[in-house]
Amino acid sequence: MSSQAVAPRAVRLVAGLKALYPNADCELRHKSALELLVATILSAQCTDQRVNMVTPALFAKYPTANDYATADPAQLQELVHSTGFFRNKAKAIIGLAGALLEKHRGEVPDAMDDLVKLPGVGRKTANVLLSVWFRRPAIPVDTHVQRLAGRLGLTKESDPVKIEFALRKILPEEDWSAVATALIWHGRRVCSARNPQCDACALRRDCPFPKRL
C-alpha cells in the first residue's frame, strides 16, 4: 500500500475525524508533566477511567519526583494496585523519578531521546508527553490507534513504532496530534475491538474494514 494510494482517503479521514471530535483531548487528568507521565504509565493495560480514580490520592501523596524516588515501594504499590501490574508500575515510577532527579533536576524532559531513556517510558508514552503537555506534533500509538490504522487502511504495519512512522508519512505534521487523539476517541466510542458500530460510523464511506455495513 503506497502512501500515494492512501493520501486521498487520508485527507477525507482527517477531515472526518476533526469534524467528529473537534475538542478531543487526553482523558487522563493531570496538572503537570510529571502527573501526565505517571498517569500514562499507569494506563498500560488499564482504562483511563480507572487511572483517574487512582491518581488524585497518588498525586496528593507524591507531588514531586523526589517524593516518588524516595517512596516506600509497598505503599506506592498499594495506591496503584487497582490499575494492574502494580509491582512493575511502581518499580518503573520509582526508577523514572530517580532518573529525573539524576539527569534532569527532577523535571520531565521535552525531547524524545531523553524521554525514552527513562525507566518504563517507551515511544508511545513519550509521544503522549510531547503531544499533550509540550504541544508538539506527535503520534502516540496505543491499542486504539494501532487497531484503527489497520481497519481504516492507513497502513498494513502491525508494529506500533512502524505504524507511527507510516502515519507520519501520510498525515500532515500539523494534524499528527489531533488525528491520533481523535482515533483514540473513535476507537473507544465507535470502532471498538470486538463490536465495532460500523452502521453508525461517520467514516464508513472511506473505511475498507471488511465487516463494515
Steps between C-alpha positions, in 0.01 A plus 500: 500500500671817385464832677382650170214250481395572857538879483156599360315284754729623776404859420130413526553296816692784667215738417245250629684438826543872560130557442402214731734591785590869479573519873668164545772506764681266733256348748760439769458771764822683581636841592868456422735311270594271788137419575433423133811283480398296805139473387606381154717227653207391717269491196682202348250211488256719695220741418544875535192501723666265747823699494305820569350335807845418633702810421342764730629325812824405325578852383414644840744264674779532243501851349866500388752267338689488830185376676470211254873423509493465878161328520449180692441242222230319698302820557530602136394153388194518721393833352532381139388141564168527318667608173653154458866395471544715809844368598652573160328838478614606847856390418495695174367815666762490775772432243397778264476744791856416597611553141319835488687612812834370379490626143232770477488672840164339570333645191344304215707553182337614179708296252420154369858375545497600868151372572554149363809458719283526812402168662157386386476758220468383139419693185126493564533655845759749374271601215215555746720743694619678187149528356287573805726695735766652277259554208739362241387307191509135605313175441455283809410151374289325762280196438222716351727680253660167413162339432346788307806568288460148365123499469495835322762375258755764592779246537562126490759526776419331831795615712416821693826674411463414131137619513614832648746561217255381235240748624760775504547451127133536405371752756586871504734569792266763640229234527705224666392565857138583425450198277665261745276625781192485278585142403518409870161660563348330195643167610346535843163629387429337162767272358543264794716190477223239520179671393572799275190708428557508126140594421533812718849597384532834322827381343355190337507645146879500509545191714604172336444296818337179373232487768365847436139522379 
